[in-house]
Each structure stands twice: as structure tokens, then as C-alpha cells.
Amino acid sequence: MLNVKRSEIPDLSGEIACPDSSEKSRFSGKIKVLIISFVIIGIGFNYSNAQLDRSTTKVSTTAAQFLKIGAGARAIGMAGAFSAMENDIYSIYWNPAGASRIYGTGAVAFNHANWLADMSFDFAALAINIGDLGTLGFSFTSFRVPEEKVRTFENPDGDGRVWDASSLALGLTYARNLTDNFSIGFTAKYIREAIWDMSANTFAIDVGTLYTTPFNGLKIGASITNFGTKMRLDGRDIYINVDPNANPNSGANNVPAEYRMNYYDIPLTFRIGLSMDIIRSSLFTATAAVDAVHPNDNTEYVNSGIELNFNRMIFARVGYKSLFMRDSEQGLTFGFGVSYPIVNDIGLAFNYGYADFGRLKNVQFFDLTIQF
């Protein structure tokens, strides 16, 4: 994404010289990977059609919905078709394996969006290349609901109290290139949600792989995100005193009790995607990407996007999100970005992303990335 010297960019699609027998073994292995990947994609699309025919879905059955908000204006401009993209620190969110392919020593990024209904979404990440050991990354996600008055039937204009809600996730990522063409990545996350005086906590992991094929540098990415335990709200707001027989003159009164709170899954998501430079020249590159997404709380859908790159400095992006998702309000996305070297090996990039939400209007993303 940033302007770096071509001599510093490894040829991820190249082959290492080896004996003939080894070449045959490598070629056979690549063919198997390709076959398996396309079989998985075919099964996913068939299953997606079956999901669309269901009479019910599992919408609104998971907690920590903020985990489904995509990170990075570049990814948003491409409609979230990002699981097979590389050299971007926001891979930490979409596919942790991509973090292994951040060129240079590392990168730091900040992303902000004014979400729907005046809510606020922020994402920050740091990735450091630790040589042959791989790449180590850290991420922070914050989602906040502004303070509101506590309103009741007796006090519709407020009873003097205020409430708010917040969510956060802290992630630790490790990614590594196992070969010149195959990478893996893992993220361990702590997740917390709070509303008024109650909160819920859990832990989850993300796992991803990224493979560059011999066919024109075609990349295949796959990830499973938010695989973790269930969440349950707890706090003083669920504790009450009750009178079992509703008679203060008899029986036990003011018995300590609590509301029974249920456990809820978090939004587990499986993504598999493809990306490839469909046009490549010394000054201009066009990259197309597509992701098939299977969530545990909705029907399957497809994201697709394209990025136009002029001289590794000026970028334009467009995409379409949530194709085939039932009753989706999402659709067109677009964005742009600029990248420029500041001094020596330090580069700066700014990106803007726009996502249409139909009747809910739109959301605009801004991010800043420093690569060093």
C-alpha cells in the first residue's frame, strides 16, 4: 500500500531452485492446495443458496456485534473483500496471516468511523517484523454509545441519571511465512462489553492462512475469526430484593434475588477469498478481490472489490458488499487513498472509505498508516 522500493519487495510468487524430484513434489502440492481451495469455495456457494431458502435466520442471536464492523478504510472501500490481500496492517482484523507480509520493519495504523446513530468506532494496530521469527502484532478496538438520559414512564424527559454502553477488544497477533508462498497467522483476543452497571467478558482466537499460487500471483486467503466462549452479562443491575408472596405482613420479605441472564455466542465468521492483479504495469496496477463469508448469525454473502493503483502513490477503490445476504441494507462502497515516503524507509498513507447502508444512510471511515 505504501511507496517502497521495488528492490525491497520480495517476489512472493517466485520459486526456489531445487532438484527435479523436489520440483515435482512442490508442483503436486500446489495443485492439491488449489483443488481443495476451489472445492471449499464451491461448497460455500452451494450452501449459501441453501441458506437463502431458509424460512428463519439467526440474526441478533450473538453478542459483541461490534466485532463485525470492518477495520481499515482501504478494506471498506473494497467492500471487505480483504482476506486474500497482503501488505496491509489491517490484515490483523481480516486474516491474521496477511500480517506476515507487511514489508519493512513494521507499521502502525489508526482508524476512526462515526458509526450509525452517532456511535463511534475506533481501531488501532501495531505490527513489528521480528525477522525469521515472523511478525508480532497488537490491536485495539473500541466501540462507544454516547451518554443518554435514563427515561421512564414517570419521567419521559429523564430522571436525572444517564447511561452509556461501550465495547472493546484487545488482540495479540503472531504471523509467519512458512514458505515463500504460504503464510499462517493467529490472534488471541480479550473481548468486553458493558452497558450501564453491567458487563460481559470472553476470550477468542482468529486463525488464518494465505497462499500465493503460481497462476499470475493469484492469492487464496482463508480465516476463521472470533472462535471463543459465550458471553453473559453480570453486574449490580441484575440483583434485586423481592417479596415472594407480595405481602409485607407475612412470610419472608426483601429476599435477595437476581435476574437470570442467558449466555450468547459471539459472531463466529469464516471467510475464504481470492485476489489477483488483473492489470500490472510499471505505473498502473488494478487488483480485484472477492470474499465468500459464512457467519454464524446470518445467511452467507459475498463481498467483491477492486483497487486501482497509480505509481504506488494514488489509489481508488470500489466494491459491493453483502451480495446474496437476505434483507441486507448494505451495498455500494468506494474510497481513495494517498501514500508518500516521508524520509528514508518511513512512509505515510491516508485512506478514506464510504459504505452505503440504504435506509440507515452511510458510514465513512478514515485511517492513517505509518510504515517503517
Beta strands, then each sheet from edge to edge (+ up, - down):
strand 1: 106-114
strand 2: 120-129
strand 3: 135-149
strand 4: 162-177
strand 5: 182-195
strand 6: 198-212
strand 7: 219-228
strand 8: 234-235
strand 9: 239-242
strand 10: 255-258
strand 11: 269-280
strand 12: 284-295
strand 13: 301-310
strand 14: 314-323
strand 15: 332-343
strand 16: 346-356
strand 17: 362-371
sheet 1: 8+ 6- 5+ 4- 3+ 2- 1+ 17- 16+ 15- 14+ 13- 12+ 11- 7+
sheet 2: 9+ 10-
end
